[in-house]
């Protein structure tokens, strides 16, 4: 290769390398993160070194120029990769499983082992109320004071069946108590503090229903009595008839006596 050819090839090659350097700079500005300041300086140094090497080599061939060009490209790629700031890896946020919530405290009815069992409906008096059933704990242990307190708690939430009662419609006595007037402040605030206030007005022959599992068990009033609070015989159980007994204080507004309404099941 003569001197003129050498200069022509060298000039063309350097122009190509310079174009590549400008192109990588442009790509960096448009498509890549910002380059480090040393990147362009490094490319300039590569071009200068190449230029010096070209003029120091005795015989320059197309193959030599090609090798120099490949080396220059590789150096440029390394410079570009080094100039791109690495993307920081986000630190994972630790997740903590929420501690389980403590169970809610038992309700007053749960504390006293009272459950809603049935509903009572007296059509002639427009009376509707739930019937709560206490556990047998105090009845079985004959803890009468505790039984009375258990019953009073229940009476603030509806009417209350005595624990030894049979289920509606069964042979035996279903015995249900209810307030005719509120005996204390808590009963005054209750919806059921005077649920049986009109019970003394019921007439013999009228109907009372106790609803159990969606079925209405019907009873007909056969007897009305007034007894002393000490007459515990009204709570005795029997298994000859299907009987419903309703108990409330009488006269209304006092706790002097008890009104007892006795009803027999009506066979459908």
LODREN-631764 format. One line per 10 residues: number of its first residue (from 1); for each residue z, x, y of N, C-alpha, C, CB. Coordinates in pm, whole numbers, m for minus. Each point is the difference from the previous one (the first is absolute). Glycine has a CB too. Layout:
N
NUM) Z,X,Y,Z,X,Y,Z,X,Y,Z,X,Y  ... .
This chain:
268
1) 0,87,m118,0,m87,118,0,92,123,126,m191,m123  m222,169,218,m8,83,119,102,m46,102,m242,44,m42  247,27,149,102,m23,103,m13,m138,62,3,244,47  m125,m288,m19,m19,m130,63,36,m114,m95,m181,98,142  139,m81,m269,38,m103,m98,151,m7,m17,m217,36,m119  279,81,117,147,5,m15,69,m74,114,m20,221,m119  m20,m192,240,61,m67,114,m24,m152,m4,m30,210,135  m90,m249,m174,m32,m143,m6,88,m72,m103,m237,52,70  246,13,m189,83,m62,m104,146,m2,41,m162,76,m175  210,34,233,140,7,41,31,m103,107,3,242,m56 .
11) m92,m252,152,20,m98,108,5,m142,m55,m115,153,161  19,m182,m251,m2,m134,m59,127,m28,m78,m249,11,m14  294,88,m61,120,m17,m81,124,m23,87,m102,144,m177  114,m62,282,115,m15,91,m4,m135,69,5,247,36  m124,m293,0,m12,m133,61,45,m107,m97,m190,80,142  154,m63,m270,42,m97,m101,151,m1,m16,m216,32,m119  277,89,116,145,8,m13,69,m61,121,m25,206,m139  m30,m176,258,58,m58,122,m9,m151,m2,m61,205,128  m54,m258,m173,m15,m145,m10,102,m59,m97,m245,22,53  265,47,m164,99,m47,m97,140,m3,61,m140,91,m185 .
21) 173,15,262,132,4,63,18,m115,98,3,249,m24  m104,m276,105,8,m113,94,9,m132,m72,m129,130,166  53,m139,m277,3,m125,m79,138,m26,m58,m241,32,m55  305,72,m1,135,m17,m55,100,m37,109,m54,165,m181  32,m109,301,90,m35,111,m18,m146,38,m8,237,85  m118,m282,m81,m26,m140,36,58,m94,m104,m208,70,119  187,m36,m248,56,m84,m106,152,m6,12,m193,59,m150  253,52,180,146,3,14,47,m92,111,0,233,m83  m76,m243,191,42,m86,112,m19,m147,m32,m59,183,157  m40,m214,m238,m32,m141,m24,68,m53,m124,m218,35,111 .
31) 207,38,m222,41,m57,m128,127,60,m58,m235,m45,m40  279,161,92,114,67,m60,114,7,99,m151,132,m147  271,m105,100,112,21,92,m27,122,88,159,m105,m166  m89,120,280,m26,111,93,9,136,m67,90,m141,183  m184,234,m148,m1,136,m54,105,83,71,m245,m19,m55  288,121,m13,85,97,66,m86,81,97,157,11,m199  m94,43,304,m75,77,98,m63,124,m60,154,m85,175  m95,136,m284,m51,123,m60,m130,m20,m77,234,80,m14  m269,m207,m11,m116,m28,m85,m129,53,64,116,m204,m90  m141,167,214,m124,41,68,m4,151,15,m9,m220,123 .
41) 125,277,m88,7,147,13,m37,67,m131,179,m23,174  m129,m35,m286,m31,58,m129,m149,m7,m30,226,m64,m79  m291,m47,112,m144,m13,m23,m76,101,84,28,m244,m52  15,262,178,m66,99,87,11,140,m60,52,m141,201  68,173,m254,17,132,m61,m91,18,m121,236,2,81  m250,m109,m159,m89,7,m117,m143,28,44,148,m158,m126  m193,93,232,m138,20,50,m18,142,49,m15,m242,64  116,289,13,m10,137,52,m5,102,m113,123,m72,206  m35,51,m307,m1,93,m113,m134,m1,m71,245,m34,m27  m299,m86,11,m129,m11,m67,m109,70,80,72,m217,m102 .
51) m68,198,232,m99,63,86,8,152,m13,11,m194,159  113,246,m156,16,144,m12,m48,50,m136,194,m11,156  m161,m63,m261,m43,39,m133,m151,1,m13,211,m92,m90  m278,0,154,m146,m9,m9,m65,126,57,14,m251,16  40,296,93,m63,115,65,48,132,m60,m19,m134,208  123,134,m288,43,121,m68,m67,17,m135,217,m18,119  m266,m93,m178,m64,9,m131,m138,63,16,127,m204,m82  m157,309,2,m130,67,14,m115,m94,m29,108,213,m63  m101,m281,m44,m109,m90,m36,56,m140,m21,m130,189,m107  84,m280,188,45,m139,m8,m107,m81,m68,138,24,208 .
61) m98,m95,m311,m94,m85,m72,42,m145,16,m49,183,m166  m41,m271,124,31,m143,6,120,m33,m89,m243,m51,46  251,124,m160,112,m23,m92,133,39,65,m153,38,m195  150,80,269,123,41,69,44,m101,103,m62,236,m38  m36,m285,112,33,m102,102,56,m125,m64,m181,89,147  123,m125,m262,51,m119,m70,144,19,m44,m231,m50,m76  263,168,24,138,27,m42,96,m4,117,m87,140,m186  43,m76,298,84,m3,120,22,m144,47,m86,227,65  m19,m307,m75,12,m140,45,100,m76,m88,m239,6,84  233,11,m217,92,m69,m92,143,41,29,m179,m11,m175 .
71) 199,144,196,135,48,30,52,m59,130,m50,212,m123  m40,m222,221,39,m57,129,42,m146,m14,m157,159,116  80,m235,m195,34,m141,m23,135,m12,m67,m243,m57,m18  268,138,m83,128,m5,m71,116,32,94,m116,64,m213  97,39,298,105,34,95,24,m115,98,m61,243,m21  m48,m309,61,14,m112,94,76,m116,m64,m214,69,112  183,m97,m241,71,m108,m68,149,29,m9,m206,m50,m131  240,176,100,140,39,m8,68,m17,136,m54,162,m185  m17,m122,292,55,m14,135,23,m145,35,m115,210,67  19,m295,m104,13,m144,32,119,m59,m73,m248,m18,37 .
81) 261,48,m166,112,m53,m78,134,47,55,m147,m7,m200  152,134,244,126,52,53,35,m61,134,m42,211,m120  m63,m256,196,26,m53,133,45,m145,0,m167,157,85  140,m226,m196,38,m142,m7,148,m11,m30,m231,m64,m77  302,m4,164,145,m16,m20,24,m87,m122,44,26,247  40,15,m339,26,m82,m119,70,m130,38,16,208,m139  m55,m314,71,62,m131,24,137,m3,m66,m226,m113,12  331,90,69,134,0,m61,17,m114,m99,90,104,208  m27,m74,m317,29,m103,m101,122,m79,43,m99,143,m184  84,m276,198,115,m79,46,115,8,m99,m155,m155,119 .
91) 272,169,m64,120,5,m84,32,m140,m51,88,198,130  m81,m217,m261,29,m135,m50,137,m47,45,m145,43,m200  148,m169,240,125,m59,44,78,m47,m124,m103,m72,222  221,124,m240,76,m42,m119,33,m147,5,96,229,m19  m112,m292,m93,33,m143,m9,131,m15,m75,m245,m65,4  327,m18,51,130,m25,m61,5,m146,m44,112,178,142  m85,m201,m267,11,m136,m48,125,m65,60,m119,61,m215  99,m183,263,111,m71,63,109,m30,m103,m157,m100,170  277,118,m124,113,m30,m89,4,m151,m27,131,200,88  m105,m241,m210,5,m144,m29,108,m68,80,m86,44,m230 .
101) 51,m163,278,97,m75,79,111,m52,m91,m180,m65,164  300,64,m113,110,m53,m82,m18,m150,m19,156,180,85  m112,m234,m196,m13,m144,m23,82,m78,102,m38,40,m245  m11,m158,285,76,m78,97,134,m44,m58,m214,m79,103  313,63,m19,130,m44,m50,m11,m141,m59,118,144,170  m38,m175,m268,m7,m134,m61,39,m107,102,53,99,m225  m115,m214,212,32,m111,89,138,m57,m37,m247,m53,30  294,m36,56,131,m62,m25,m2,m77,m132,40,m17,248  m149,m52,m274,m9,m75,m125,0,93,m121,m125,m181,120  55,295,m108,m2,95,m111,137,61,m22,m240,50,48 .
111) 310,m19,61,134,57,m13,94,m94,m74,m38,128,212  21,m257,m188,89,m99,m62,m61,m61,m126,93,m49,225  m205,106,m271,m63,m44,m125,m32,m149,3,122,180,m122  m192,m217,227,m46,m138,17,m153,0,0,208,m63,133  m266,m26,m207,m146,m10,m6,m45,m143,26,m7,192,m163  m108,m203,228,m56,m133,23,m62,m50,m130,m45,52,245  94,m164,m294,m41,m49,m132,m89,m122,9,211,91,m92  m170,m194,171,m73,m127,4,m1,m53,143,65,m51,m241  m114,m72,254,4,m72,127,49,m142,m27,m191,140,96  262,m196,2,49,m138,m13,m65,m85,109,220,79,m99 .
121) m255,m202,62,m66,m92,92,61,m139,m17,m215,135,m8  267,m189,119,57,m136,m1,m87,m85,93,240,84,m46  m335,m158,m7,m96,m73,84,65,m94,100,m158,16,m187  259,m94,147,58,m101,90,73,63,119,24,m152,m195  19,278,183,72,69,107,m86,108,67,214,m45,m122  m338,63,78,m90,104,53,64,138,m7,m103,m170,153  170,197,m265,66,128,m20,m84,87,m93,227,m108,34  m255,227,12,m67,101,m82,75,131,18,m227,m115,20  257,182,m128,74,126,10,m18,81,m128,169,m108,155  m161,241,m143,1,83,m121,132,m11,m74,m160,159,110 .
131) 156,m133,m238,121,4,m83,16,143,m49,m24,m243,m71  136,306,110,27,137,m43,91,m1,m122,m27,83,236  6,12,m325,79,10,m122,74,134,m1,m164,m148,m125  298,148,123,77,125,m5,2,58,m141,142,m81,190  m106,207,m198,23,62,m130,128,m58,m61,m119,213,74  138,m186,m200,118,m50,m72,121,92,14,m155,m111,m160  140,220,237,105,103,1,139,m55,35,m176,164,65  186,m235,45,132,m47,45,46,m123,m79,m49,91,229  m48,m173,m272,37,m116,m81,56,45,m134,m178,m138,112  110,233,m176,43,46,m132,134,72,6,m238,20,m66 .
141) 262,56,174,126,73,12,110,m84,65,m132,211,17  99,m336,16,94,m93,65,58,58,129,56,m92,m226  m140,167,297,39,52,131,m37,m108,102,m34,246,m70  120,m347,82,m33,m120,76,m16,28,150,122,m133,m171  m43,223,224,m14,33,143,m136,64,27,250,30,18  m291,60,m106,m129,64,17,m114,m99,m23,101,217,m72  m81,m308,m22,m100,m103,m23,m17,m87,125,55,0,m246  57,m37,309,m7,m81,121,m75,74,110,216,m111,m63  m189,240,77,m71,78,103,m149,11,m33,211,130,46  m241,m111,m172,m140,4,m44,m72,m131,32,63,161,m183 .
151) 5,m273,155,m59,m131,28,m21,m19,151,111,m93,m207  m14,136,287,m11,m17,145,m116,81,58,247,m42,10  m267,162,m63,m114,80,44,m130,m74,m31,130,213,m37  m140,m267,m83,m119,m72,m39,m24,m125,83,32,88,m227  75,m157,266,m13,m125,76,m59,23,139,194,m91,m127  m191,214,175,m65,30,128,m151,14,m14,208,113,73  m256,m114,m199,m144,17,m24,m60,m121,m73,36,248,m9  40,m353,m10,m50,m119,m68,113,m72,m70,m223,109,m31  189,m180,m75,102,m57,m88,24,98,m114,m67,m239,60  178,225,m132,35,97,m105,43,m74,m126,69,169,175 .
161) m130,m133,m288,42,m53,m129,117,83,m52,m235,m83,m50  327,20,m16,108,75,m63,m58,83,m115,171,m179,63  m116,299,m85,m62,94,m95,m16,m53,m140,96,178,134  m8,m267,m178,m4,m48,m139,m89,m122,m17,228,89,m31  m302,m125,136,m88,m117,m6,m115,22,m98,60,m55,236  m111,m56,m289,m122,6,m81,m121,m4,93,116,m113,m198  m230,147,146,m123,m7,78,m42,m146,17,m71,227,m85  m9,m258,187,m43,m138,24,m65,m61,m124,m33,55,241  76,m177,m274,m58,m74,m111,62,28,m134,m205,1,126  286,104,m139,62,31,m129,122,m90,m24,m81,238,17 .
171) 119,m247,m143,121,m74,m34,121,76,53,m109,m99,m206  191,28,283,115,62,62,5,m36,147,m8,187,m166  96,m119,240,21,m31,141,m55,111,89,204,m133,m60  m288,93,155,m45,87,107,82,m38,123,m239,25,m97  326,66,144,97,m31,105,m35,81,124,181,m50,m171  m215,m22,281,m49,64,122,89,m38,117,m236,m3,m89  275,104,168,83,m21,119,m81,29,126,208,60,m130  m168,m129,240,m65,23,129,93,m39,112,m225,m40,m101  208,100,220,85,m32,115,m36,m137,57,22,246,52  82,m322,m15,m23,m121,79,19,30,149,75,m145,m194 .
181) 2,249,224,19,49,137,36,148,m8,76,m230,84  m107,309,20,25,144,m7,150,31,4,m220,41,111  271,30,m211,142,34,m1,34,123,85,11,m99,m226  m110,178,266,27,119,79,m122,32,88,155,89,m181  m140,16,260,m106,36,95,m129,40,m70,175,74,160  m163,m2,m271,m120,42,m73,m75,m121,m54,113,215,m60  m41,m315,14,m65,m122,m48,m64,m78,113,165,m11,m186  m105,19,305,m59,m69,115,m137,56,37,231,m47,83  m248,177,m104,m127,64,31,m103,m19,m111,124,167,137  m82,m220,m250,m88,m18,m115,m80,m130,12,161,129,m143 .
191) m278,m129,82,m81,m123,m6,60,m102,m95,m203,135,51  298,m90,m133,53,m87,m105,149,m27,19,m173,89,m156  222,m72,278,142,m24,26,41,m145,m10,m7,195,145  m89,m287,m141,30,m143,m15,m108,m70,m83,121,2,222  m170,69,m324,m111,m51,m79,35,m131,m72,m78,234,m30  208,m254,m8,42,m122,m69,80,m93,92,5,129,m215  m32,m118,345,75,m84,95,m19,m149,m27,m22,181,170  m94,m222,m218,m29,m143,m24,12,m36,m148,m151,2,198  201,91,m279,11,m30,m143,89,m122,m28,m35,242,m45  145,m265,120,82,m120,m27,m77,m131,20,199,131,70 .
201) m313,m127,m2,m79,m122,26,m91,m36,m116,8,54,241  m24,33,m338,m92,m31,m108,53,m117,m82,m74,241,m9  m17,m324,m39,39,m120,m75,m23,21,m149,m57,m145,198  136,75,m277,m19,2,m145,m140,m53,m30,249,m32,m42  m317,96,m49,m136,m39,m37,m108,82,69,87,m227,m38  m49,299,143,m101,82,68,m28,129,m78,74,m94,221  m185,155,m186,m51,111,m79,31,135,66,m181,m149,m88  207,248,4,16,139,41,m90,84,m91,241,m36,82  m312,131,m22,m89,87,m78,48,145,10,m195,m157,40  186,225,m153,20,146,m1,m129,61,m51,254,m19,m39 .
211) m314,101,122,m130,58,m33,19,137,m64,m108,m125,190  50,139,m308,11,124,m77,m137,40,m51,237,m56,m68  m282,178,107,m129,54,m45,m113,m98,26,119,131,m175  m117,m195,292,m107,m91,38,12,m139,m59,m141,197,20  244,m223,m98,20,m132,m62,122,m66,61,m106,78,m216  93,m204,253,112,m75,58,75,m75,m109,m126,m23,218  253,59,m237,86,m70,m95,72,m111,79,32,210,m149  m47,m333,104,49,m116,76,134,m49,m57,m237,m65,55  329,33,38,131,m55,m35,24,m127,82,91,231,m58  m15,m323,0,37,m124,70,151,m3,19,m199,m123,m98 .
221) 241,93,224,143,m5,32,65,m116,m76,m44,101,230  153,m67,m301,71,m102,m78,145,m19,47,m146,56,m195  196,39,274,141,m11,36,30,85,124,60,m40,m242  36,m11,327,49,73,117,153,0,m6,m206,m64,142  266,182,m123,145,10,m6,51,93,110,m6,m43,m249  130,20,288,70,90,92,122,53,m74,m80,m127,209  92,260,m214,108,62,m76,69,106,86,m122,m44,m219  238,88,174,75,106,66,m66,136,m28,214,m136,m20  m201,233,112,m52,134,m27,61,64,m123,m38,25,241  153,m75,m287,65,57,m117,m50,m60,m131,199,42,142 .
231) m287,m141,m132,m50,m67,m120,m110,87,m63,55,m231,96  m14,327,m172,m96,94,m59,m75,m57,m119,147,182,77  m104,m300,m121,m68,m60,m116,m146,m33,31,220,m95,m77  m253,85,206,m139,m32,36,m94,115,m36,84,m147,187  m29,264,m215,m83,116,m34,m13,20,m150,72,105,213  m9,m193,m291,m7,17,m146,m142,m23,m50,240,m73,m21  m277,150,m77,m133,m9,m58,2,m94,m119,m54,234,78  m58,m304,m102,m18,m87,m115,m144,16,m48,176,m166,83  m203,125,m204,m134,19,m57,m52,m128,m66,54,242,m35  m3,m355,81,m43,m128,m57,m112,m64,81,229,m32,m90 .
241) m233,62,220,m99,m63,87,m58,106,94,122,m223,m13  m237,189,70,m59,85,104,46,m56,134,m204,60,m145  304,5,203,70,m50,118,m19,96,118,169,m117,m148  m183,59,267,0,75,126,120,m46,82,m254,26,m2  334,71,49,113,m30,87,m20,74,132,154,m33,m199  m138,m42,311,m4,59,133,139,m9,60,m245,m61,31  291,174,29,135,7,55,m8,43,146,97,57,m228  m22,m128,316,9,39,140,134,m43,57,m250,m19,25  291,82,85,128,m33,62,m8,m139,67,48,248,38  66,m317,m42,7,m136,55,141,m26,52,m182,m81,m160 .
251) 194,8,270,m103,m51,92,m76,113,68,138,m205,37  m257,173,12,m83,100,66,76,58,120,m211,m119,m75  211,249,87,72,67,108,136,50,m44,m120,m143,161  160,113,m285,129,46,m53,m23,61,m138,127,m178,131  m20,237,m183,m1,51,m138,110,m69,m81,m91,223,78  128,m342,m34,114,m69,m60,m25,m39,m146,60,m84,226  m173,22,m253,m31,m47,m134,m142,45,m39,154,m200,30  m196,152,m149,m135,31,m48,m71,m130,m39,77,227,m83  m202,m238,129,m87,m110,m42,m81,48,m120,m13,m96,237  18,18,m346,m71,35,m124,m107,m106,m25,206,115,m96 .
261) m330,m72,90,m112,m88,m34,m47,38,m140,m70,m27,246  72,m70,m335,m41,24,m139,m132,m73,m25,242,26,m77  m339,45,18,m131,m59,m28,m41,40,m143,m66,7,248  m6,m100,m313,m50,26,m135,m151,23,5,184,m141,m99  m231,224,7,m144,29,m4,m78,m124,m35,47,235,m66  m160,m250,135,m92,m109,m29,m105,51,m97,40,m106,228  m52,42,m343,m100,41,m97,m138,m48,47,173,m9,m189  m270,99,195,m136,m36,43,m75,m71,m112,m2,196,158 .
